[in-house]
Amino acid sequence: MLKRVPAEQIGVSVRNPFQAHELRERGVRVRRGDFNDAESLHHAFEGASQVLIVSSGIMGEADIPHGIQQHQTAINTAKKAGVSRVLYTSHMGSSPTSHFAPMIHHAATEKLLEASGIAFTSLRNGYYTASALMMIGGAIKTGELIAPEDGPVAWTAHSDLAEAAAAIISEQKLDGMTPNLTGSEAIDMDGIATIASEVLGRTIRRIVVSDEEFRDRMMSRGVRETSINMRMGMFLASRQGDFAQADPALANLIGRPPKSFREALKESISHL
């Protein structure tokens, strides 16, 4: 954003302003903002014409009601503060019937935006490449990528999505739901194993296990049930093709091909 807009026209809200001192030193307005504190959000949004709401994180279905309330607070506060447009980091898989809890959370928030009466842009972001890199961390060490049946996913780099969001905000493009903002190709776990093998110069085997065996494996490693359910929800949703539709919209916004999974993996390995 700083490459597009003067620092004095940018503000950020964070739970701990001291951690954003580098932005403040560059001239960005830094204020405290907390989804659970409407007064802090009002102060953070004061004077803003556009506000980008970054989705609150949830760890499972039980967290959805609280997450929705947090987003409702942010939307209501933005409206009261006189904001002309709200942008929200949604997801390409947003759906009230998804197997993956965050997608239900996103869909509910989009309904709130539609009902708010304020202009909005819902950024339908692709599935983050960083998640795939975390998933294969163990496989890089063991040579085995063990997971249940899955489906193709249009993995997308955070850096590309940040660049697209900056373009949309600064140029006031795209009202309502955006097209899917994704990488250029959808890759399943087989494809990830193949790419990892080529990048590493050694074989990474893709091993398909049943859902039950995958759960048992995770539990034996001490992974919490909520985390297991989240991981399984992702695989179930991917089987249904919820994350498979790659779209050229992101490339068009940033003016170049999005970062591929292969490129992201090479970068990740270079930092090990």
C-alpha positions in Angstrom: 0.0 0.0 0.0 2.9 2.4 0.8 4.0 2.0 -2.9 0.6 3.3 -4.0 -0.6 5.8 -1.4 1.2 8.4 0.7 1.9 7.2 4.3 -0.1 10.1 5.8 -3.2 8.7 4.0 -2.9 5.2 5.5 -3.9 4.1 9.0 -3.7 0.7 10.6 -5.4 -0.7 13.7 -3.7 -3.4 15.8 -4.3 -4.9 19.2 -0.8 -3.8 20.3 0.3 -0.5 18.6 3.9 -0.9 20.0 4.4 -3.9 17.7 3.7 -1.6 14.7 6.3 1.0 15.5 8.1 0.5 12.2 4.9 1.6 10.3 4.5 4.6 12.6 8.1 5.6 11.9 7.3 5.6 8.2 4.4 8.0 8.7 1.5 5.6 9.0 -1.2 6.3 11.6 -1.2 3.5 14.1 -4.1 3.1 16.6 -5.3 0.3 18.8 -8.2 -1.6 17.5 -9.9 -4.7 19.0 -12.8 -6.6 17.5 -14.1 -7.1 21.1 -13.9 -3.3 21.8 -16.2 -1.2 19.6 -14.9 2.0 21.1 -11.3 1.2 20.1 -12.5 0.4 16.6 -14.4 3.7 16.3 -11.2 5.6 17.3 -9.2 3.5 14.8 -11.7 4.1 12.0 -12.1 7.8 12.7 -11.5 9.8 9.5 -11.2 6.8 7.2 -13.0 6.7 3.9 -12.3 3.0 3.3 -11.7 0.2 5.9 -10.2 -3.2 5.2 -11.4 -5.7 7.8 -9.0 -8.7 8.1 -11.0 -11.7 9.1 -10.8 -12.8 12.7 -9.4 -16.3 13.1 -11.5 -19.2 14.2 -10.5 -22.7 15.2 -13.7 -24.6 14.6 -17.5 -24.5 14.4 -17.8 -23.5 18.0 -16.0 -20.3 17.4 -18.2 -19.2 14.5 -20.9 -17.3 16.5 -18.2 -15.2 18.3 -16.4 -14.6 15.1 -19.5 -13.4 13.4 -20.3 -11.0 16.3 -16.8 -9.6 16.1 -17.3 -8.9 12.4 -20.7 -7.4 13.0 -19.1 -5.0 15.6 -16.5 -3.9 13.1 -19.0 -3.4 10.3 -21.4 -1.5 12.5 -18.6 0.7 13.9 -17.3 1.5 10.4 -20.8 2.6 9.4 -21.1 4.8 12.5 -17.7 6.3 11.8 -18.8 7.5 8.4 -16.7 5.0 6.4 -17.9 5.0 2.7 -16.7 1.5 1.9 -15.7 -1.7 3.8 -13.4 -4.3 2.3 -13.2 -7.8 3.9 -10.8 -10.6 3.5 -13.1 -13.5 2.5 -12.3 -16.7 0.7 -13.0 -18.4 -2.6 -14.7 -21.3 -0.8 -17.1 -19.0 1.2 -20.3 -21.1 1.7 -22.9 -21.6 4.5 -22.8 -25.3 3.8 -19.0 -25.9 3.6 -17.4 -28.7 5.5 -14.6 -26.2 6.4 -15.7 -24.0 9.3 -13.9 -20.8 8.2 -15.9 -20.8 5.0 -19.2 -20.7 7.0 -17.7 -17.8 8.9 -16.9 -15.9 5.7 -20.3 -16.6 4.2 -22.1 -15.2 7.3 -19.9 -12.1 7.2 -20.7 -11.5 3.6 -24.4 -11.6 4.5 -23.8 -9.0 7.2 -22.0 -6.8 4.6 -24.9 -7.2 2.2 -27.4 -6.2 4.9 -25.3 -3.3 6.2 -26.4 -0.7 3.6 -22.7 0.4 3.2 -20.7 -0.1 0.0 -18.5 -3.2 0.3 -15.9 -5.4 -1.4 -15.5 -9.0 -0.3 -12.1 -10.2 -1.4 -12.6 -13.8 -2.4 -9.0 -14.9 -1.7 -7.6 -18.2 -2.8 -6.3 -20.8 -0.3 -3.1 -19.6 1.2 0.1 -21.2 -0.1 1.5 -20.9 3.4 -1.0 -23.6 4.5 0.3 -26.1 1.9 3.9 -25.4 3.0 3.0 -26.1 6.6 1.2 -29.3 5.5 4.3 -30.7 3.8 6.8 -29.8 6.5 6.8 -33.3 7.9 7.0 -34.8 4.4 10.1 -32.9 3.6 11.7 -34.6 6.6 10.3 -38.1 6.2 9.8 -38.4 2.4 6.2 -39.3 2.9 3.2 -37.0 2.4 0.5 -38.8 4.3 -3.1 -37.4 4.1 -6.6 -38.6 3.3 -8.2 -38.2 -0.1 -8.2 -34.6 -1.3 -9.0 -32.4 -4.2 -7.2 -29.7 -6.2 -6.6 -26.3 -4.6 -5.7 -23.0 -6.2 -2.9 -22.2 -3.8 -2.3 -18.5 -3.6 0.6 -16.4 -2.1 -0.2 -13.9 0.7 2.1 -11.4 -1.0 0.1 -11.5 -4.2 -3.1 -11.1 -2.4 -1.8 -8.1 -0.4 -0.7 -6.5 -3.6 -4.2 -7.1 -5.1 -5.9 -5.6 -2.0 -3.7 -2.5 -2.3 -4.7 -2.1 -5.9 -8.4 -2.6 -5.2 -8.3 0.0 -2.3 -6.2 2.6 -4.0 -8.0 2.4 -7.3 -11.4 1.7 -5.8 -12.0 -1.3 -8.0 -14.5 -4.2 -7.7 -17.7 -3.7 -5.7 -19.5 -6.6 -4.0 -18.0 -10.1 -4.3 -14.8 -10.2 -6.2 -13.9 -13.0 -8.7 -11.8 -15.7 -7.1 -8.4 -14.1 -6.4 -6.2 -17.2 -6.9 -3.0 -18.6 -8.2 -2.9 -19.8 -11.8 -3.3 -23.5 -11.2 -5.0 -25.9 -8.9 -2.9 -28.6 -7.4 -3.8 -31.6 -5.3 -1.6 -33.5 -2.8 -0.3 -35.8 -5.6 0.9 -32.7 -7.5 2.4 -31.2 -4.4 4.4 -34.4 -3.8 5.6 -34.4 -7.4 6.7 -30.7 -7.3 8.4 -31.2 -3.9 10.3 -34.2 -5.3 11.5 -32.2 -8.3 12.5 -29.2 -6.2 14.2 -31.3 -3.5 15.9 -33.7 -5.9 14.6 -36.7 -3.9 11.3 -38.6 -3.9 8.4 -37.4 -1.7 5.8 -40.2 -1.8 2.1 -39.3 -1.6 0.4 -41.9 0.7 -3.4 -41.8 0.9 -5.0 -43.0 4.1 -8.6 -43.3 5.3 -10.1 -40.4 7.2 -10.2 -42.6 10.3 -6.5 -43.5 10.0 -5.6 -39.8 9.5 -7.5 -38.8 12.6 -5.9 -41.6 14.6 -2.4 -40.5 13.4 -3.1 -36.9 14.4 -4.5 -37.9 17.8 -1.5 -40.1 18.5 0.7 -37.1 18.0 -1.3 -35.1 20.6 -3.1 -32.8 18.1 -6.2 -31.3 19.6 -9.6 -32.6 18.3 -10.6 -29.1 17.1 -7.4 -28.9 15.0 -8.0 -32.3 13.6 -11.6 -31.4 12.7 -10.4 -28.2 10.9 -7.8 -30.2 8.9 -10.4 -32.8 7.9 -12.9 -30.1 7.0 -10.3 -28.7 4.6 -9.8 -32.1 2.9 -13.6 -32.8 2.7 -14.2 -29.4 1.1 -11.4 -29.8 -1.3 -12.8 -33.2 -2.4 -16.0 -31.3 -3.4 -14.0 -28.8 -5.5 -14.5 -25.9 -3.2 -11.0 -24.5 -3.8 -10.4 -25.7 -7.3 -11.5 -22.8 -9.5 -8.3 -20.9 -10.5 -9.2 -17.5 -12.0 -7.1 -14.9 -13.9 -8.5 -12.0 -11.9 -5.5 -11.9 -9.5 -3.0 -11.8 -12.3 -4.9 -9.0 -14.0 -4.9 -7.0 -10.8 -1.2 -7.3 -10.1 -0.1 -7.2 -13.7 1.9 -10.4 -13.7 1.5 -14.1 -13.1 0.9 -14.9 -9.5 3.6 -16.8 -7.6 3.4 -20.5 -8.3 3.5 -23.2 -5.6 6.8 -24.3 -7.0 8.3 -20.8 -6.6 6.9 -20.5 -3.1 8.4 -23.9 -2.1 11.8 -23.0 -3.5 11.7 -19.8 -1.4 10.6 -21.6 1.7 13.4 -24.2 1.4 16.0 -21.5 0.8 15.1 -20.0 4.2 15.6 -23.3 6.1 
